[in-house]
Amino acid sequence: MPTARWDLFCRVVDNYGDAGVCWRLARILAREHGLAVTLWIDAPAALAHVDPGVDPARDVQTLTGVTLRRWTEPFPGLPAGSAPDVVVEGFGCGLPDAVVAALAARPAPAAWFILEYLSAEPWIDGAHARPSPHPALGLPRRFWFPGFTAASGGLLREAGLLEARRRFGADVAAQAALWARLGVPGRAPGELRVSMFRYPQAPLTALEAAWEASPAPVTCVVPDPAGTSSRQVRGALTVLRVPFLSPDDYDRLLWACDVNFVRGEDSFVRAQWAGKPLVWQIYAQAEDAHQRKLAAFLDRYCAGLGPDAAAAVRALFAAWNAAPGAPPVGIAWQGYAAALPALAAGAAAWVEALAGLPELAAGLVAAAGGAV
């Protein structure tokens, strides 16, 4: 029986998050499920920041078992009989007309999934896997909602990820090798080490001022999309810029830090799998719709924390995301830092709970089974 062909489509809106999620999904489908996977992306340069192995100048390339193709307009027509068995619209980006026509010409329907953005809002459980036929052609499609419950599509997680994290955490030499590879010195006594990935509007200056005045040293490691390396020392704070990392090395950075500042969706999910305290900057939406999504996540994330730790998380997330009525970020950080022992225990418990959820790629493969 021929290998099923999967085509994923991605239009880049949030530079790295859209590309990162689709690339990670494509890699898992190819590596772990033995599928013939093509990722069509309109901005390969954004993906090259996410994975330095990608050559943004090439229209077609193969990397880690995935065929990567530039999505151009007009879209090239597909040869007769070459329609994929499964298509995934990354974040409801729509499909080119030529692909829709090829799907309509198939003798048997393809499996067509509309992959939505991750949300903790309760309503997604009822919307997940619901049919949404093509309005003109009636071709079958289904929504696929990542989420934080067993009724959702779950989260992307590579096989063996949690065991790899455990081994890394116990391997002092592997951690030292990571820091050496990044040009980051070893830890000073009592040092707090954080990673930083943010949108430009985050109140970083105020947060860094709090770190500069910290009674203990703070090292902030910043993966830089420009690929530069630099070191700045201001008071107790050392800021180290390092080139953007491969997906696997970015995971190791998250595992090795005490607190991870992340943004969007892909790094947000990876920080949760890291099992460390995190601070999330959500992608801003019109009419503050993102604040509702942020609140929904915090309701779930804080449920297992004590009242003081939960209050510290809510305060810093609010300040970092400019929520109405939020405290100054420096004050919020002080409360968060004081709660770090409880937050570390809570993050470890949270990742164990997440491990019991459906794995997103495996769920798609199972749902597509009847079409391939």
C-alpha positions, 0 to 999 in steps of 0.5 A, a space after each residue: 500500500 503506498 504511503 499516504 500523502 499529506 499536504 500542510 498549508 501555512 500562511 505566516 501571520 505571527 512570524 514564528 508561531 505559525 511557521 513553528 507549529 506547522 513545521 513541528 506538526 510536519 516533522 512529527 507526521 513524517 518522523 513518527 508516522 512514516 507519512 509523505 509530508 509536504 509543507 507549503 509555506 508562503 514565507 520560508 524566511 520565517 521558517 528559517 529563523 525557527 529552524 536554521 537548517 531551512 534555506 529560505 532561498 530555495 523553492 523546494 527542499 527536503 529536511 528531516 523527511 519533510 518536503 518544504 515548498 514555497 507557496 506562491 500566487 498564482 499557485 501552480 496547478 497540480 498534475 492530474 491524479 496527484 491530489 493529496 490524501 490529507 490536507 491540513 489548513 494551518 490556522 484556517 489559512 484556506 487552500 489554493 483554488 488548484 488544490 480544492 479543484 484537485 480534491 474535488 476530482 478525487 474518486 474518494 474524498 480526502 481528509 481535510 482538517 482546519 487546524 485552529 489556534 490553541 485555546 483554553 476556552 471551554 467552548 472549543 471542546 464542543 467545536 473540536 472535530 465538528 464537520 464544516 463542509 466546503 460551502 460551494 462543493 460540499 467536500 468534507 472538512 473538519 475543525 481541529 482544535 488544540 486544547 487542554 482537555 481530553 475532549 480537545 485535539 490536545 497538544 503536539 508532543 514528540 515521542 520520548 520528549 518528556 524522557 529526553 527532558 528528564 535525562 537532560 535535567 540529570 546530565 550536568 555535562 549535557 547542560 554545560 555543553 549547551 551553554 558552551 555551544 551558545 557561548 553562555 558562561 556557567 551559572 554563578 552562585 544563587 543566579 536566576 537564569 531566564 530565557 526571553 522570547 517576546 513581542 516588541 510591546 512587552 514592558 521589557 525595560 521596566 522588567 530589566 530595571 527590576 532585574 538590575 536591582 535584584 539582590 541575586 544575579 539574573 542572566 537573561 538569554 535572548 535568542 535573536 532572530 538577527 543571528 547576533 551574539 552580544 553580552 551586556 551587564 547592568 547591575 545584577 543583570 546580564 543579557 546574553 543574545 544568542 543566534 536563533 536555535 534549532 527546535 531541539 536546542 530551543 527545547 534544551 534552552 527551556 529545560 535549562 532555564 529557571 523561568 521562560 518568557 515565551 510568546 504566541 503558540 509554539 514557544 508557549 507549548 514548548 515552555 509547558 513541556 519544559 516543566 518550568 515556570 513560564 510567563 506567556 505573552 499572548 498574540 494581541 487581537 482586536 477588541 482585546 479578544 486575547 485577554 479572554 483567551 489569556 484569562 481562560 488559560 490562567 483559570 486552568 493553569 492556576 487551578 493547581 496552585 496555592 492562592 499566593 502562587 496563583 495571585 503572583 502568576 496572574 499579576 505578572 501575566 497581566 502586567 506582561 500583557 498590559 491587561 486593564 488594571 495590571 500592576 507595574 511589571 517590576 512589582 509583579 515580578 517581585 511577587 512572582 520571584 518570591 513564589 518561584 519554589 511553589 511555581 516550580 512545583 506547580 509547573 512540574 505537576 502541570 506537565 504531568 497532567 498535560 501528558 495525559 492529553 491526546 497528542 495532536 498529530 496522532 489524533 489527526 492520523 487516527 481521524 484521517 484513517 478512513 480517507 487513506 
